[in-house]
Amino acid sequence: MASPPSELIHALVLREIQDGVIRDGLWAQAVSESGSDPLKAKSRYISLRAASMQTETQNLLLKQIQTGIKQDGFLPKDFLSALDLKKPKP
């Protein structure tokens, strides 16, 4: 299970809101889940957006690591992929 979004991620979500950047799909979900209560919707939106931002950040970091490994052209000796786990050991 992933850890809860950090204070930094919540601060970034707050900055997005202050700048008028709202993800329509997440806002609609927040409004729906809050029974159209504006304060509850904003709170729920912040939670939803923080979780999505954390996932986006993790995926971006993973992609950068994978790209770096491919560009290096070699794998470190201690690198194990899922494929390595399936190989019988001699």
C-alpha positions in Angstrom: 0.0 0.0 0.0 1.3 3.4 -0.9 2.2 5.9 1.7 -0.2 8.9 2.1 0.7 12.0 0.1 3.3 14.3 1.7 3.0 17.8 2.9 4.8 19.0 -0.2 2.2 17.3 -2.5 -0.6 18.9 -0.5 1.1 22.3 -0.8 1.4 21.8 -4.6 -2.3 20.9 -4.8 -3.2 24.1 -2.8 -1.0 26.1 -5.2 -2.8 24.6 -8.2 -6.2 25.6 -6.6 -4.9 29.1 -5.9 -3.8 29.4 -9.5 -7.2 28.3 -10.8 -6.0 24.9 -12.0 -8.7 22.3 -11.3 -9.0 18.8 -12.8 -12.6 18.6 -13.9 -13.0 14.9 -13.6 -11.6 14.9 -10.0 -13.7 17.9 -9.1 -16.9 16.2 -10.4 -16.0 13.1 -8.4 -15.4 15.2 -5.3 -18.7 17.0 -5.7 -20.5 13.7 -6.2 -18.9 12.1 -3.2 -19.6 15.2 -1.0 -23.3 15.4 -1.6 -22.7 18.8 -3.4 -21.5 20.5 -0.1 -18.9 23.0 -1.4 -16.6 22.7 1.7 -16.7 19.0 1.7 -16.2 18.9 -2.1 -13.0 21.1 -1.8 -11.6 18.9 0.9 -12.4 15.7 -1.0 -10.9 17.3 -4.2 -7.7 18.0 -2.3 -7.4 14.4 -1.2 -8.2 13.0 -4.6 -5.7 15.4 -6.4 -3.0 14.7 -3.8 -3.3 11.0 -4.4 -3.3 11.4 -8.2 -0.3 13.7 -8.0 1.6 11.2 -5.9 0.9 8.5 -8.4 1.9 10.7 -11.3 5.1 11.6 -9.5 6.0 7.9 -8.8 5.3 6.9 -12.4 7.4 9.8 -13.7 10.3 8.8 -11.4 10.0 5.2 -12.5 10.0 6.1 -16.1 13.1 8.3 -15.6 14.9 5.5 -13.9 14.0 3.0 -16.7 15.1 5.5 -19.3 18.4 6.1 -17.5 19.1 2.4 -17.3 18.4 1.9 -21.0 20.6 4.9 -21.9 23.5 3.5 -19.9 23.4 0.3 -21.9 24.2 -1.9 -18.9 22.6 -3.1 -15.7 24.3 -2.8 -12.4 25.5 -6.2 -10.9 22.9 -5.9 -8.1 20.0 -5.1 -10.5 17.2 -7.7 -10.5 14.3 -7.5 -12.9 11.1 -9.5 -12.7 12.5 -11.6 -15.5 15.6 -12.5 -13.4 13.3 -13.9 -10.7 11.8 -16.4 -13.2 15.2 -17.7 -14.4 16.4 -21.0 -12.8 19.6 -20.4 -10.9 22.6 -22.5 -12.0 
